[in-house]
């Protein structure tokens, strides 16, 4: 007995849209809250990279190739502290394991329209927490043929914000007082949690959020490195079982 | 690699780390997910797992941050977080207002904290 999931409303623009409009609409995310938050938090990353002795080109290449703020920060931080490349790469790979369930959960939307397999793998590069949240919210409401182009738009729009924010932070790091840079970094967790609440449709979604919040810190103490995966698997499974049992 | 490595060598190292240590997990997800449909039971489960996982990441960022945030008092981070979430629901689930309220509370608290603790 599953609780029925309310069907999301098709946005008005999607009624007569083609792939190109869906792509451009996706890129507009750069000018909305997710883009603003990523721009602001990338400022912190840009400043950190400069502090660590990186060149701007290197910082931008890391941001584009890794495309996940936590891993970027860990990599830059580790290298700046003189850790070996293997250690840094190992920590980066631990933070990336979370992309397995996140990518799996977006694929059903991305694969429904006309697409080639390589396009799905290319699209997976743009899966990060910000784009995952935005896509989980936006894609289900779209006609199936518009989903993949819309997601590429979201991914590239957010990439522009990351590049702009990193560049700004790299050049402004010495100018901004610490209170401001700390506040900019503080936007990230707040944006993530409020977006999760916004995407929650049934009560068990809130349960998954709550359990993740409680189990995350617990497993951070017990199994650092695998804390997110453990909190996700256990918290998510409990929430899912509760949902299945109803009411 | 050290931060002093420059030029082409450093770019190749960065690309190598990204492709070998980070990207394969996305490819694995794309491979595992490409036969799934949104109606599958297992999809609802994976979605719940991802949601709990991101929530765990949020708490890690708040409780055990890196960089500049590490120096801020824990109480201030928790207060800013609670005010942001509370503000979001109190102000009609407005994402932008929630973030603004939480960040302003956090930034203002951080600004006056040294004044309070210095006993002036």
Interface residues (C-beta under 8 A of the other chain):
Chain A: X2 X33 X37 X44 X47 X48 X52 X53 X54 X55 X57 X58 X61 X62 X65 X66 X68 X70 X71 X73 X74 X75 X77 X79 X80 X82 X85 X88 X89 X90 X92 X93 X96 X97 X98 X99 X100 X101 X102 X103 X104 X105 X106 X107 X108 X109 X111 X112 X117 X120 X121 X123 X124 X125 X127 X129 X132 X133 X136 X140 X178 X179 X180 X181 X182 X183 X185 X186 X187 X188 X189 X190 X191 X192 X193 X194 X195 X196 X197 X198 X199 X200 X204 X205 X208 X209 X210 X211 X212 X213 X215 X216 X217 X219 X220 X227 X228 X229 X231 X232 X233 X234 X235 X236 X237 X239 X240 X243
Chain B: X1 X2 X3 X4 X6 X10 X11 X13 X14 X15 X17 X18 X19 X20 X21 X22 X23 X24 X25 X26 X27 X28 X29 X30 X32 X33 X34 X36 X37 X38 X40 X43 X44 X45 X46 X47 X48 X49 X50 X51 X52 X53 X54 X55 X56 X57 X58 X59 X60 X61 X62 X63 X64 X65 X66 X67 X68 X69 X71 X72 X77 X80 X81 X84 X85 X88 X89 X93 X95 X96 X98 X99 X102 X103 X106 X107 X110 X111
